[in-house]
């Protein structure tokens, strides 16, 4: 709870019980989580409308990344200082979402390509994502 309070205080955001509860749950979650799963984990401690307000607050202070799964479910993950740029694997069998880091050489080439595209189209690219879709192997613990 102290970590959640510090995160909010450092960003000059008022400390509320719903914000603490949501942050604590997100801090304890290893991989990205769907909003529905997050709501379920909070076990009626936070109303759905309040959860969406808190998630929006966290996005506004730039500590929350939100994206969609292939079946259009909203997924969130914290992006704190120790958070490195990464991409995602999506399993179509078990629904697992796994963070993956690409090789530095690949990211460097991608950055150069992004700069080329910005120049060619006179466009400012603020972010990018690479999402890989497939299935876990027989060794996946979530698929059994």
C-alpha positions in Angstrom: 0.0 0.0 0.0 2.9 2.3 0.7 4.2 1.8 -2.9 0.7 2.8 -4.3 0.6 5.9 -2.1 4.1 6.9 -3.2 3.2 6.4 -6.9 0.2 8.7 -6.5 2.0 11.2 -4.3 5.0 11.4 -6.7 2.5 12.3 -9.5 0.6 14.8 -7.4 -2.6 12.8 -7.6 -5.0 12.6 -4.6 -5.0 9.3 -2.7 -8.3 7.6 -2.7 -9.3 4.1 -1.6 -10.3 3.0 -5.1 -7.0 4.2 -6.6 -5.1 2.4 -3.9 -7.1 -0.8 -4.4 -6.7 -0.8 -8.2 -3.0 0.1 -8.1 -2.3 -2.6 -5.5 -4.0 -5.2 -7.7 -2.1 -4.0 -10.8 1.2 -4.0 -8.9 0.6 -7.6 -8.0 -0.2 -8.7 -11.5 2.8 -10.0 -13.5 1.3 -9.8 -17.0 -1.2 -7.5 -18.6 -4.8 -8.1 -17.4 -8.2 -7.6 -19.0 -10.4 -5.0 -17.4 -13.0 -7.8 -16.7 -10.3 -9.9 -14.9 -9.2 -6.9 -12.9 -12.8 -6.2 -11.9 -13.2 -9.8 -10.8 -10.0 -9.8 -8.8 -11.2 -6.7 -7.0 -14.1 -8.8 -5.8 -16.8 -6.0 -5.6 -14.4 -3.7 -3.7 -14.7 -1.2 -6.6 -17.7 -0.5 -8.7 -17.3 -1.0 -12.5 -17.9 2.7 -13.2 -15.3 3.6 -10.5 -12.8 1.2 -12.0 -13.1 2.8 -15.4 -12.7 6.3 -13.8 -9.6 5.1 -11.9 -8.1 3.5 -15.0 -8.7 6.7 -16.9 -7.0 8.7 -14.1 -4.0 6.4 -14.3 -3.8 6.8 -18.1 -3.9 10.6 -17.6 -0.8 10.5 -15.4 0.9 8.2 -17.9 1.4 5.1 -15.7 -1.1 2.9 -17.4 -1.0 1.3 -20.9 -4.3 0.2 -22.4 -4.7 -2.0 -25.5 -7.1 -4.5 -27.0 -6.9 -8.3 -27.4 -7.6 -9.9 -30.8 -11.2 -10.3 -29.6 -11.4 -6.7 -28.6 -11.2 -7.0 -24.8 -9.6 -4.1 -23.0 -6.3 -4.9 -21.4 -4.3 -2.8 -19.0 -0.8 -2.9 -17.5 1.2 -0.5 -15.4 4.1 1.4 -17.0 6.4 2.6 -14.3 10.0 3.8 -14.4 11.4 0.2 -14.2 9.1 -0.8 -17.1 11.0 -1.4 -20.4 9.5 -1.0 -23.8 8.0 -4.3 -24.9 5.5 -6.1 -27.1 3.0 -8.9 -26.5 2.2 -12.5 -27.4 -1.5 -13.5 -27.5 -2.5 -17.1 -27.1 -5.7 -17.9 -28.9 -6.2 -21.1 -26.8 -5.8 -20.0 -23.2 -6.1 -16.2 -23.6 -2.6 -15.6 -22.0 -1.0 -12.3 -22.8 2.8 -12.4 -22.4 5.2 -9.5 -22.3 8.2 -9.9 -24.7 11.2 -7.7 -25.3 12.6 -7.7 -28.8 16.3 -7.8 -29.6 17.9 -4.3 -29.3 19.0 -4.6 -33.0 15.4 -5.1 -34.1 14.2 -2.2 -32.0 16.9 0.0 -33.5 16.0 -0.9 -37.0 12.3 -0.4 -36.2 13.1 3.1 -34.8 14.9 4.0 -38.0 12.0 2.8 -40.0 9.6 4.9 -37.9 11.7 8.0 -38.4 11.7 7.3 -42.2 7.9 7.0 -42.2 7.5 10.2 -40.1 9.5 12.1 -42.6 7.9 10.6 -45.7 4.3 11.2 -44.4 5.1 14.4 -42.4 3.6 12.6 -39.4 4.6 12.4 -35.8 4.5 8.8 -34.4 4.1 8.9 -30.7 4.1 5.2 -30.0 4.2 1.8 -31.6 3.2 -1.8 -30.8 4.1 -5.2 -32.1 1.7 -7.9 -31.2 2.2 -11.6 -32.0 -0.7 -14.0 -32.2 -0.5 -17.8 -31.8 -1.0 -20.7 -29.5 0.9 -21.9 -26.4 2.7 -25.3 -26.7 1.7 -28.5 -24.9 3.9 -27.3 -22.1 1.6 -24.3 -21.3 0.2 -24.6 -17.8 -2.7 -22.3 -18.6 -4.1 -24.5 -21.4 -4.6 -27.7 -19.4 
